[in-house]
C-alpha cells in the first residue's frame, strides 16, 4: 500500500506563492516547466506536467520515469472512472507506483502529476491548482526570457534551511540544478583543503561510484579551471575544442559549470550536462544555475561550520591519548548524573582506577611504553562497561567511570573484571619484560540516596587509597 502524504502548512505557504512566478513566465511552456520545478522543490518528490497536443501526450514540464503517453492515458482512464468533474485523483502506474493528478487546464488538457498519494490534501491541491492553471493561461510570450528559476531558488532556500544532513543537502542541490535547466545529469564537486583537490560528492543522473575516486586539482580540466578562476562557463559544443575530450557517460557535448563562492573564496563547482532533447545550453541556463549557486554555497558553508563546531566540541571533551573523556567533561557529566539520580531516586556509582607503579613503568621502559599502558586501560574500560556509562582519564594514570543506575554489587563485579583484564594484558609497545605485569587499584562508591557529586567522588577516592594501602591490585568499596 502506498504511503499517504499530506501538504504541511509551511509547504502550503510556499505552494501559494508559485502562482505569481507563473504569471511572469516567458511563455506557456516556460510556465509549465517552472511549475514542475517549484512543486518538486517544495514537496521534494518527482513532479511532471503533461499536455495533450495534436492527439498525443507530451511533457510540458520535466520528463520522468513513466512516459508522457503512459501518464496521460492512465489519467484519462482514471478520470473516466471518477467522473469528469474530479479535479484531483490518484492513478497507479505499473512499476512506478501511485501518482496524484491535478487538472490545470481542462479544455486542452494540462495535468500536473505528483509522485505519491496526496489525495488527503486533495481539496487544498485543487484550490491551488486552479490558480496555477489560470496563471498559465495568462502567461504570454515576451522578448526577454523570464527568470523561471526564481521560485525554485526560493523553495530551495526554504528546504535547505530545514536540512542538516550534508549528504541530503548535496543531493538536493544537484537534483534542483538538473531540474531548473532541464538537464539529465548534474554533479557537485567540493574542495578539500587538506587534500588540496576537488572530489565529486554528489551526482544526479548517473551513479556516484563512477567518480568516487576521482580527484581534481585546481586549474585542471573544466571543473578545476572553473574553481581556480572563480568564473562560470557555458559550453554549447565541447567537441569544437572549447573543452576537454567528452566522456562516454555524457550524451551531449554541451554543459554549464558554475563556481560555488563562499565567504573565503570558492568552495566547489556545480555542473550540469545533457539537456533533455539534445539541444545545447545557453546563457539563460547559466543564469538559472548561477541564481541558485549562492543559496547552495550558503547551505554548504552552514553545514560545514556546524560539523567543525561539533568536531571542536568533541576534541575539547576527549583525551587524545586514550580516546576517553577528559576531566572537564567527566566533572560536567558527574553533576548531571548526580542531579538525575536525586530526581529519580536511582543509585549512582563512581569508580576510581589508578595504575600500580606507573612511574616505574615510565622510568624502566620509557614513556612510549607508559602511553601504551594508558591506551590499553582505555580499551579495557570501553569494552567492560555499558554504552551509557561515562569513562574518563582524569590525568596521568588516574581514570574514573560513572555508572548511572548500577548497584554496589554489580559495580563491584564490573570493577573486578576490569582489574583482571588489565592484569592479564600485555601492552602492544615493546620490548615488554616477561615477568612484568600491569596492575591497577580500584575504588568504588555507590550512592543509594541523594548525595552531592563531590561527596560521591571523595568516597570513591577514599576507597581507592584503601586498595593501595591493602597491597594494591585489588578492588575496594566505600
VMD Tcl script that draws the C-alpha trace (Angstrom):
set ca {
  {0.00 0.00 0.00}
  {1.35 3.44 -0.95}
  {2.19 5.87 1.82}
  {-0.29 8.71 2.34}
  {1.22 12.20 2.11}
  {-0.09 15.48 3.48}
  {0.72 19.03 2.45}
  {2.11 20.71 5.56}
  {1.33 24.34 6.49}
  {4.77 25.64 5.57}
  {4.63 23.76 2.26}
  {1.19 25.21 1.56}
  {2.53 28.73 2.02}
  {5.34 28.02 -0.44}
  {2.97 26.48 -2.98}
  {0.70 29.52 -2.92}
  {3.47 31.94 -3.94}
  {4.24 29.96 -7.09}
  {1.29 31.48 -8.95}
  {2.98 34.89 -9.21}
  {6.10 33.36 -10.78}
  {3.99 31.53 -13.36}
  {2.31 34.75 -14.50}
  {5.72 36.27 -15.12}
  {6.96 33.33 -17.18}
  {8.19 33.91 -20.73}
  {5.51 31.74 -22.32}
  {3.09 28.94 -21.65}
  {5.68 26.19 -21.83}
  {8.10 28.06 -19.56}
  {5.29 28.50 -17.03}
  {4.59 24.76 -17.02}
  {8.27 23.97 -16.60}
  {8.57 26.48 -13.75}
  {5.54 24.91 -12.07}
  {7.05 21.42 -12.19}
  {10.34 22.83 -10.83}
  {8.73 24.68 -7.95}
  {6.31 21.99 -6.76}
  {9.06 19.36 -6.87}
  {11.33 21.58 -4.75}
  {8.63 22.25 -2.17}
  {7.34 18.68 -1.82}
  {10.71 17.00 -2.51}
  {9.24 14.39 -4.86}
  {9.17 13.86 -8.62}
  {6.72 16.22 -10.38}
  {5.83 16.45 -14.06}
  {3.41 18.47 -16.19}
  {1.93 16.84 -19.29}
  {-0.16 18.33 -22.08}
  {-2.27 16.79 -24.84}
  {-1.20 18.24 -28.17}
  {-2.30 17.07 -31.63}
  {-3.75 13.91 -30.19}
  {-0.62 12.91 -28.28}
  {0.53 13.42 -24.72}
  {3.83 15.29 -24.37}
  {5.87 16.57 -21.48}
  {5.30 20.24 -20.90}
  {7.46 20.16 -17.79}
  {10.26 17.74 -16.95}
  {10.18 14.16 -18.12}
  {10.40 11.42 -15.53}
  {10.47 7.61 -15.37}
  {6.97 6.89 -16.81}
  {6.43 8.17 -20.35}
  {4.09 11.08 -21.06}
  {1.73 8.86 -23.04}
  {1.63 6.34 -20.17}
  {0.80 9.02 -17.63}
  {-1.76 10.69 -19.88}
  {-3.67 7.53 -20.67}
  {-3.66 6.45 -17.03}
  {-5.10 9.85 -16.07}
  {-7.81 9.66 -18.75}
  {-8.88 6.17 -17.68}
  {-8.94 7.09 -14.01}
  {-10.79 10.34 -14.72}
  {-13.46 8.45 -16.69}
  {-13.99 6.18 -13.70}
  {-14.15 9.11 -11.24}
  {-16.21 11.45 -13.35}
  {-15.12 14.40 -15.45}
  {-15.55 16.86 -12.59}
  {-12.80 15.32 -10.46}
  {-10.01 17.89 -10.12}
  {-7.57 15.73 -8.11}
  {-7.32 11.96 -8.49}
  {-4.73 9.27 -7.90}
  {-3.52 6.85 -10.56}
  {-1.43 3.70 -10.22}
  {1.29 3.36 -12.86}
  {2.69 -0.17 -13.25}
  {6.28 -0.36 -11.96}
  {6.16 3.32 -10.95}
  {3.71 3.40 -8.04}
  {0.97 5.90 -7.31}
  {0.84 9.42 -8.74}
  {-1.56 12.21 -7.82}
  {-3.03 14.13 -10.77}
  {-4.32 17.70 -10.59}
  {-6.09 19.14 -13.66}
  {-4.70 22.58 -14.53}
  {-6.40 23.31 -17.85}
  {-9.39 21.20 -18.86}
  {-10.09 22.33 -22.44}
  {-6.72 21.43 -23.90}
  {-5.80 19.06 -21.08}
  {-2.82 20.14 -19.00}
  {-2.22 17.96 -15.95}
  {0.18 18.22 -13.02}
  {1.32 14.82 -11.69}
  {2.97 14.44 -8.28}
  {4.67 11.22 -7.27}
  {2.90 9.60 -4.31}
  {-0.61 9.69 -2.88}
  {-1.53 13.26 -1.91}
  {-5.32 12.84 -2.16}
  {-5.88 13.56 1.54}
  {-4.81 17.10 0.68}
  {-6.90 16.96 -2.50}
  {-9.12 19.96 -1.69}
  {-6.12 22.16 -0.95}
  {-4.36 20.93 -4.06}
  {-7.43 21.51 -6.25}
  {-7.76 25.07 -4.95}
  {-4.11 25.88 -5.61}
  {-4.10 24.09 -8.98}
  {-6.96 26.26 -10.24}
  {-4.81 29.33 -9.58}
  {-1.85 27.73 -11.30}
  {-3.97 26.90 -14.34}
  {-5.23 30.49 -14.53}
  {-1.68 31.82 -14.27}
  {-0.54 29.53 -17.08}
  {-3.39 30.87 -19.20}
  {-2.30 34.45 -18.52}
  {1.34 33.82 -19.47}
  {2.37 35.46 -22.76}
  {5.48 35.36 -24.93}
  {7.99 38.06 -24.06}
  {11.07 39.36 -25.83}
  {13.26 38.61 -22.83}
  {13.34 35.26 -21.01}
  {11.66 35.42 -17.65}
  {13.52 34.29 -14.52}
  {11.70 30.96 -14.26}
  {14.18 29.77 -11.65}
  {13.23 32.35 -9.02}
  {10.50 30.26 -7.48}
  {12.72 27.19 -7.49}
  {15.58 29.08 -5.86}
  {13.26 30.44 -3.19}
  {11.86 26.99 -2.49}
  {15.38 25.54 -2.46}
  {16.47 28.08 0.14}
  {13.49 27.21 2.34}
  {14.18 23.50 2.04}
  {17.91 23.75 2.70}
  {17.40 25.75 5.89}
  {15.37 22.82 7.24}
  {18.06 20.23 6.40}
  {21.16 19.37 8.42}
  {22.48 16.18 6.84}
  {25.28 17.10 4.38}
  {24.51 14.18 2.04}
  {20.85 15.17 1.74}
  {21.80 18.82 1.19}
  {24.23 17.93 -1.58}
  {21.70 15.67 -3.30}
  {19.04 18.38 -3.10}
  {21.45 20.83 -4.77}
  {22.34 18.61 -7.75}
  {18.74 17.49 -8.19}
  {17.49 21.08 -8.24}
  {20.27 22.21 -10.61}
  {19.32 19.50 -13.09}
  {15.61 20.25 -12.78}
  {15.92 24.01 -13.19}
  {17.63 23.78 -16.62}
  {16.03 20.52 -17.76}
  {19.31 18.59 -17.62}
  {19.67 14.84 -17.33}
  {22.94 14.92 -15.37}
  {24.46 17.10 -12.67}
  {27.38 16.91 -10.27}
  {28.72 18.73 -7.24}
  {32.48 18.88 -6.66}
  {33.71 20.20 -3.28}
  {37.22 21.34 -2.40}
  {39.15 19.66 0.41}
  {41.79 22.00 1.93}
  {43.62 19.04 3.46}
  {43.97 17.16 0.16}
  {44.09 20.36 -1.93}
  {41.86 18.73 -4.53}
  {38.20 18.65 -5.50}
  {36.13 15.49 -5.12}
  {32.69 14.87 -6.63}
  {30.47 14.35 -3.61}
  {27.01 14.18 -5.24}
  {25.67 13.24 -8.66}
  {22.32 13.22 -10.46}
  {21.59 11.06 -13.48}
  {24.50 8.64 -13.10}
  {25.84 6.51 -10.23}
  {28.32 8.23 -7.88}
  {30.54 5.12 -7.87}
  {31.73 6.17 -11.35}
  {33.54 9.20 -9.92}
  {34.02 8.15 -6.29}
  {37.82 8.00 -6.52}
  {38.25 10.96 -8.88}
  {40.35 13.84 -7.51}
  {40.63 17.10 -9.45}
  {43.43 19.58 -8.89}
  {42.55 23.29 -9.10}
  {43.19 24.51 -12.62}
  {42.97 21.05 -14.20}
  {40.08 20.26 -16.56}
  {36.78 22.11 -16.72}
  {35.88 21.74 -13.03}
  {39.40 22.61 -11.86}
  {39.57 25.66 -14.13}
  {36.17 26.99 -13.05}
  {37.18 26.53 -9.40}
  {40.55 28.26 -9.81}
  {39.31 31.17 -11.93}
  {36.02 31.51 -9.99}
  {34.24 32.19 -13.29}
  {31.26 30.24 -14.68}
  {31.24 28.74 -18.16}
  {28.57 27.61 -20.59}
  {29.79 25.47 -23.48}
  {27.47 24.70 -26.38}
  {29.78 22.20 -28.11}
  {32.85 20.88 -26.33}
  {33.79 18.94 -29.46}
  {34.86 22.21 -31.11}
  {37.81 22.50 -28.79}
  {36.17 24.66 -26.15}
  {36.80 22.00 -23.50}
  {38.48 18.65 -22.95}
  {37.57 15.34 -24.55}
  {33.95 14.36 -23.94}
  {33.45 11.36 -21.66}
  {31.41 8.33 -22.62}
  {28.89 8.81 -19.82}
  {27.73 12.09 -21.39}
  {25.24 12.02 -24.25}
  {25.94 15.57 -25.50}
  {28.94 17.92 -25.59}
  {27.19 20.91 -24.01}
  {27.43 21.77 -20.33}
  {27.29 24.51 -17.69}
  {29.75 24.77 -14.79}
  {29.40 27.36 -12.02}
  {31.73 28.02 -9.07}
  {30.22 27.98 -5.58}
  {31.60 31.02 -3.79}
  {31.76 31.13 -0.02}
  {32.94 33.77 2.42}
  {36.63 32.96 1.94}
  {36.53 32.07 -1.75}
  {35.47 29.15 -3.94}
  {34.32 26.02 -2.11}
  {33.30 23.90 -5.10}
  {31.80 23.66 -8.57}
  {28.24 22.82 -9.64}
  {27.92 21.34 -13.14}
  {25.05 20.23 -15.41}
  {25.13 18.49 -18.77}
  {22.97 16.59 -21.27}
  {19.97 18.86 -21.76}
  {16.82 16.88 -22.49}
  {16.10 16.78 -26.21}
  {19.80 17.10 -27.06}
  {19.85 20.86 -27.60}
  {22.79 22.88 -26.19}
  {22.72 25.01 -23.06}
  {22.52 28.80 -23.45}
  {23.19 31.91 -21.38}
  {19.74 31.72 -19.80}
  {20.58 28.27 -18.43}
  {23.80 29.66 -16.99}
  {21.85 32.46 -15.30}
  {19.47 29.98 -13.71}
  {22.27 27.83 -12.25}
  {24.16 30.92 -11.07}
  {20.97 32.15 -9.44}
  {20.77 29.09 -7.19}
  {24.54 28.77 -6.62}
  {24.57 31.41 -3.87}
  {21.87 29.59 -1.91}
  {23.71 26.29 -2.40}
  {27.06 27.73 -1.24}
  {25.43 29.25 1.85}
  {23.85 25.92 2.82}
  {27.10 24.03 2.29}
  {29.09 26.51 4.39}
  {26.46 26.37 7.13}
  {26.63 22.58 7.45}
  {30.44 22.67 7.20}
  {30.60 25.19 10.04}
  {28.27 23.00 12.13}
  {30.50 19.97 11.51}
  {33.60 21.94 12.52}
  {31.86 23.11 15.69}
  {30.86 19.53 16.56}
  {34.40 18.34 15.90}
  {35.89 21.07 18.08}
  {33.40 20.31 20.86}
  {34.33 16.63 20.69}
  {38.04 17.39 20.73}
  {37.53 19.61 23.76}
  {35.88 16.71 25.62}
  {38.18 13.82 24.55}
  {41.56 12.77 25.90}
  {43.70 12.39 22.75}
  {45.83 9.51 24.09}
  {43.15 7.10 25.31}
  {40.07 8.30 23.43}
  {38.17 8.53 26.72}
  {36.50 11.66 28.03}
  {38.73 14.17 29.81}
  {38.43 15.53 33.36}
  {36.43 18.60 32.35}
  {33.76 16.61 30.56}
  {33.63 13.99 33.29}
  {33.00 16.55 36.03}
  {30.22 18.14 33.98}
  {28.56 14.76 33.44}
  {29.04 13.92 37.13}
  {26.90 16.90 38.12}
  {24.23 15.96 35.56}
  {24.05 12.32 36.64}
  {24.04 13.18 40.34}
  {21.09 15.53 39.79}
  {19.26 12.88 37.73}
  {19.88 10.25 40.43}
  {18.43 12.59 43.06}
  {15.31 13.23 40.99}
  {14.71 9.58 40.14}
  {15.86 8.07 43.43}
  {18.21 5.77 41.50}
  {21.66 4.54 42.52}
  {24.80 6.13 41.08}
  {28.24 4.55 41.22}
  {31.62 6.21 40.76}
  {34.74 4.13 40.13}
  {38.30 5.40 40.51}
  {41.23 3.47 39.00}
  {44.96 4.10 39.43}
  {47.82 2.14 37.79}
  {50.12 0.49 40.32}
  {53.77 1.56 39.98}
  {53.18 3.57 36.83}
  {56.25 5.75 37.45}
  {58.45 2.66 37.42}
  {56.97 1.66 34.04}
  {57.96 5.03 32.59}
  {61.39 5.04 34.22}
  {62.24 1.47 33.25}
  {60.68 1.14 29.80}
  {60.19 4.70 28.63}
  {57.21 6.97 28.03}
  {56.17 5.11 24.85}
  {55.56 2.01 26.98}
  {53.71 4.12 29.54}
  {51.46 5.56 26.85}
  {50.77 2.03 25.61}
  {49.64 1.05 29.11}
  {47.27 4.01 29.28}
  {45.79 3.18 25.87}
  {45.31 -0.43 26.94}
  {43.39 0.74 30.02}
  {41.19 2.92 27.83}
  {40.37 -0.06 25.59}
  {39.59 -2.30 28.58}
  {37.31 0.29 30.18}
  {35.35 0.84 26.96}
  {34.62 -2.83 26.40}
  {33.89 -3.57 30.06}
  {31.13 -1.04 30.78}
  {27.73 -0.21 29.32}
  {27.37 2.14 26.39}
  {25.85 4.91 28.52}
  {28.47 4.71 31.29}
  {30.99 7.57 31.33}
  {34.67 6.59 31.14}
  {37.32 9.27 31.60}
  {41.01 9.80 32.07}
  {41.31 12.34 34.85}
  {45.03 12.89 34.32}
  {48.27 10.95 34.43}
  {47.46 7.32 35.25}
  {44.20 8.11 37.04}
  {40.90 7.01 35.49}
  {37.24 7.24 36.52}
  {33.99 5.60 35.47}
  {30.49 6.87 36.21}
  {27.77 4.19 36.18}
  {24.19 5.52 36.48}
  {21.67 3.05 37.91}
  {24.34 0.49 38.81}
  {24.07 -1.19 42.22}
  {27.02 -1.72 44.57}
  {27.13 -5.46 43.82}
  {27.01 -5.01 40.03}
  {29.62 -2.26 40.15}
  {31.98 -4.39 42.25}
  {31.66 -7.23 39.74}
  {32.50 -4.92 36.83}
  {35.43 -3.39 38.71}
  {36.88 -6.83 39.45}
  {36.55 -7.83 35.79}
  {38.41 -4.66 34.74}
  {41.18 -5.38 37.23}
  {41.57 -8.97 35.98}
  {41.58 -7.95 32.31}
  {44.23 -5.34 32.96}
  {46.44 -7.75 34.94}
  {46.32 -10.26 32.11}
  {47.02 -7.75 29.35}
  {50.32 -7.07 27.65}
  {50.57 -3.62 26.05}
  {51.45 -3.67 22.37}
  {54.54 -1.47 22.71}
  {57.70 -3.46 23.40}
  {60.06 -4.73 24.42}
  {57.98 -5.89 27.40}
  {59.69 -8.00 30.12}
  {58.19 -11.47 30.58}
  {57.78 -11.17 34.34}
  {56.34 -7.66 34.28}
  {52.59 -7.19 34.67}
  {50.43 -4.10 34.70}
  {48.06 -3.93 37.64}
  {45.67 -1.35 38.99}
  {43.94 -0.49 42.25}
  {40.24 0.30 42.08}
  {37.92 2.11 44.46}
  {34.16 2.31 44.05}
  {31.40 4.20 45.84}
  {27.65 3.86 45.31}
  {25.08 6.45 46.35}
  {21.71 4.90 47.16}
  {20.17 8.15 48.40}
  {20.61 11.79 47.50}
  {24.30 12.65 47.55}
  {26.40 15.52 46.25}
  {28.74 14.84 43.35}
  {31.80 15.93 45.36}
  {30.91 13.60 48.21}
  {30.47 10.61 45.87}
  {33.88 11.18 44.26}
  {35.53 11.71 47.65}
  {34.19 8.35 48.85}
  {35.44 6.60 45.70}
  {38.83 8.25 46.16}
  {39.00 7.04 49.76}
  {38.19 3.50 48.60}
  {40.99 3.76 46.03}
  {43.52 4.73 48.69}
  {42.29 1.83 50.86}
  {43.04 -0.53 47.94}
  {46.54 0.95 47.68}
  {47.18 0.51 51.39}
  {45.96 -3.11 51.32}
  {48.53 -4.33 48.80}
  {47.36 -2.82 45.50}
  {45.94 -4.81 42.56}
  {42.56 -5.08 44.27}
  {39.08 -3.57 44.42}
  {37.69 -1.84 47.50}
  {34.26 -0.33 48.08}
  {33.46 2.69 50.22}
}
mol new
graphics top color blue
foreach p $ca { graphics top sphere $p radius 0.5 }
foreach p [lrange $ca 0 end-1] q [lrange $ca 1 end] { graphics top cylinder $p $q radius 0.2 }
display resetview
